[in-house]
């Protein structure tokens, strides 16, 4: 019993002391911030509104799921092609007209209802039936693909920017990104107790300190700190340069938006499923080490999809882009062993507060891209590693010809689609996101190869539900 008490970490229903909780929450905000604001900058959504919407949608998700699933809701990259195709796109950092955002909002709200319907179906048919369609040999490789398709993003952020003027085009960028990466890893591996649970704060702080030293020692020539693109921040000003209300818009009916955006929700279901099963594996591993009863997160897939849909609806009602549960935040929880729902609720509140304070948005955006790249190498790799963990935990038979075929196709379609076609595979006149395309290929191939198989052969693909819940 003495050894059990020494296990470090917080399960979903456990609450850290407030000062620890606050720092854990800041860590989660830092992890979600880069990708969430990048979606806004690419699509032309209002930055402060996007941050506000992510916080509100996270709170809605956690409440709808009964505070049982610790996940953070951030902007989704899966919807980028549909939104850009519908609006024609904008210059990076510029804002779309309100009329265009309003039409996109309508499409996102419709996609939210697709997720809710999917969640209700999952709750009706049960987890066992879903795992026949989405076994570990599908969800595991999908998680791996999610992580590896982000590899180029991580290295691009961590490396000198070719052709760019100033410090970002020099090899000093490597110093900052590698120091951030190494310090983050060392902190997560060697530090114990509380300090071992905040490596994603320690690493970036040290990386920013190195960037600051470069700036000072070079007399300002080596400046890696960033400034928001002009026009990216907007809203009703209350105190000039300090406080402003995010710019809210209302949805407007649009058949074009309905047709372009709503179907994307179907393609994101396998990704969301992979996230839930990742979380299930890591939470129950910690629960087992702490001598606690198993958590039924994997059985709450239906709740997760319903929460996802409601998150989309809530975020879009305020003028935010479509979202998803963030793999980056799951990786942060897996690395730090902090799965407390309270931490994510506080992170959501912090995001909402940040959205009103211009200096806070500027300060977080100012974090050097090299620092972000350093932690992304770790985080995105951890997402891929979690996919491997799913297959190990569910005892997937890696010598089965059927399983090898399914895994192989998912990996090549997903990763090949990213690096051959930039993430969107041209297919029969459509542009299919590579992760969604890989998942769909895997689901269909698994279904075809399961025809005529005996019940015994199913055990090599999916462990019985009773075993999955206990993790035994």
Rosetta blueprint (number, residue, H / E / L):
1 X L
2 X H
3 X H
4 X H
5 X H
6 X L
7 X L
8 X L
9 X L
10 X E
11 X L
12 X L
13 X L
14 X L
15 X L
16 X L
17 X L
18 X H
19 X H
20 X H
21 X H
22 X H
23 X H
24 X H
25 X H
26 X H
27 X H
28 X H
29 X H
30 X H
31 X H
32 X H
33 X H
34 X H
35 X H
36 X H
37 X H
38 X H
39 X H
40 X H
41 X H
42 X H
43 X H
44 X L
45 X L
46 X L
47 X H
48 X H
49 X H
50 X H
51 X H
52 X H
53 X H
54 X H
55 X H
56 X H
57 X H
58 X H
59 X H
60 X H
61 X H
62 X H
63 X H
64 X H
65 X L
66 X L
67 X L
68 X L
69 X L
70 X L
71 X L
72 X L
73 X E
74 X E
75 X E
76 X L
77 X L
78 X L
79 X L
80 X H
81 X H
82 X H
83 X H
84 X H
85 X H
86 X H
87 X H
88 X L
89 X L
90 X L
91 X L
92 X L
93 X L
94 X L
95 X L
96 X L
97 X L
98 X H
99 X H
100 X H
101 X H
102 X H
103 X H
104 X H
105 X H
106 X H
107 X H
108 X H
109 X H
110 X H
111 X H
112 X H
113 X H
114 X H
115 X H
116 X H
117 X H
118 X H
119 X H
120 X H
121 X H
122 X H
123 X H
124 X H
125 X H
126 X L
127 X H
128 X H
129 X H
130 X H
131 X H
132 X H
133 X H
134 X L
135 X L
136 X H
137 X H
138 X H
139 X H
140 X H
141 X H
142 X H
143 X H
144 X H
145 X H
146 X H
147 X H
148 X H
149 X L
150 X L
151 X H
152 X H
153 X H
154 X H
155 X H
156 X H
157 X H
158 X H
159 X L
160 X L
161 X L
162 X L
163 X L
164 X L
165 X L
166 X L
167 X H
168 X H
169 X H
170 X L
171 X L
172 X H
173 X H
174 X H
175 X H
176 X H
177 X H
178 X H
179 X H
180 X H
181 X H
182 X H
183 X H
184 X H
185 X H
186 X H
187 X H
188 X H
189 X H
190 X H
191 X L
192 X L
193 X H
194 X H
195 X H
196 X H
197 X H
198 X L
199 X H
200 X H
201 X H
202 X H
203 X H
204 X H
205 X H
206 X H
207 X H
208 X H
209 X H
210 X H
211 X H
212 X H
213 X H
214 X H
215 X H
216 X H
217 X H
218 X L
219 X L
220 X L
221 X L
222 X L
223 X L
224 X L
225 X L
226 X L
227 X L
228 X L
229 X L
230 X L
231 X L
232 X L
233 X L
234 X L
235 X E
236 X E
237 X E
238 X E
239 X E
240 X L
241 X L
242 X L
243 X E
244 X E
245 X E
246 X E
247 X L
248 X L
249 X L
250 X L
251 X L
252 X L
253 X L
254 X L
255 X H
256 X H
257 X H
258 X H
259 X H
260 X H
261 X H
262 X L
263 X L
264 X H
265 X H
266 X H
267 X H
268 X H
269 X H
270 X H
271 X H
272 X H
273 X H
274 X H
275 X H
276 X H
277 X H
278 X H
279 X H
280 X H
281 X H
282 X H
283 X H
284 X H
285 X H
286 X H
287 X H
288 X H
289 X H
290 X L
291 X L
292 X L
293 X L
294 X L
295 X L
296 X L
297 X H
298 X H
299 X H
300 X H
301 X H
302 X H
303 X H
304 X H
305 X H
306 X H
307 X H
308 X H
309 X H
310 X H
311 X H
312 X H
313 X H
314 X H
315 X H
316 X H
317 X H
318 X L
319 X L
320 X L
321 X L
322 X L
323 X E
324 X E
325 X E
326 X L
327 X H
328 X H
329 X H
330 X H
331 X H
332 X H
333 X H
334 X H
335 X H
336 X H
337 X L
338 X E
339 X L
340 X L
341 X H
342 X H
343 X H
344 X H
345 X H
346 X H
347 X H
348 X H
349 X H
350 X H
351 X H
352 X H
353 X H
354 X H
355 X H
356 X H
357 X E
358 X H
359 X H
360 X H
361 X H
362 X H
363 X H
364 X H
365 X H
366 X L
367 X L
368 X L
369 X H
370 X H
371 X H
372 X H
373 X H
374 X H
375 X H
376 X H
377 X H
378 X H
379 X H
380 X H
381 X H
382 X H
383 X H
384 X H
385 X H
386 X H
387 X H
388 X H
389 X H
390 X H
391 X H
392 X H
393 X H
394 X L
395 X L
396 X L
397 X L
398 X L
399 X L
400 X L
401 X H
402 X H
403 X H
404 X H
405 X H
406 X H
407 X H
408 X H
409 X H
410 X H
411 X H
412 X H
413 X H
414 X H
415 X H
416 X H
417 X H
418 X H
419 X H
420 X H
421 X H
422 X L
423 X L
424 X E
425 X E
426 X E
427 X E
428 X L
429 X L
430 X E
431 X E
432 X E
433 X E
434 X H
435 X H
436 X H
437 X H
438 X H
439 X H
440 X H
441 X H
442 X H
443 X H
444 X H
445 X H
446 X H
447 X H
448 X H
449 X H
450 X L
451 X L
452 X L
453 X L
454 X L
455 X H
456 X H
457 X H
458 X H
459 X L
460 X L
461 X L
462 X L
463 X L
464 X L
465 X H
466 X H
467 X H
468 X H
469 X H
470 X H
471 X L
472 X L
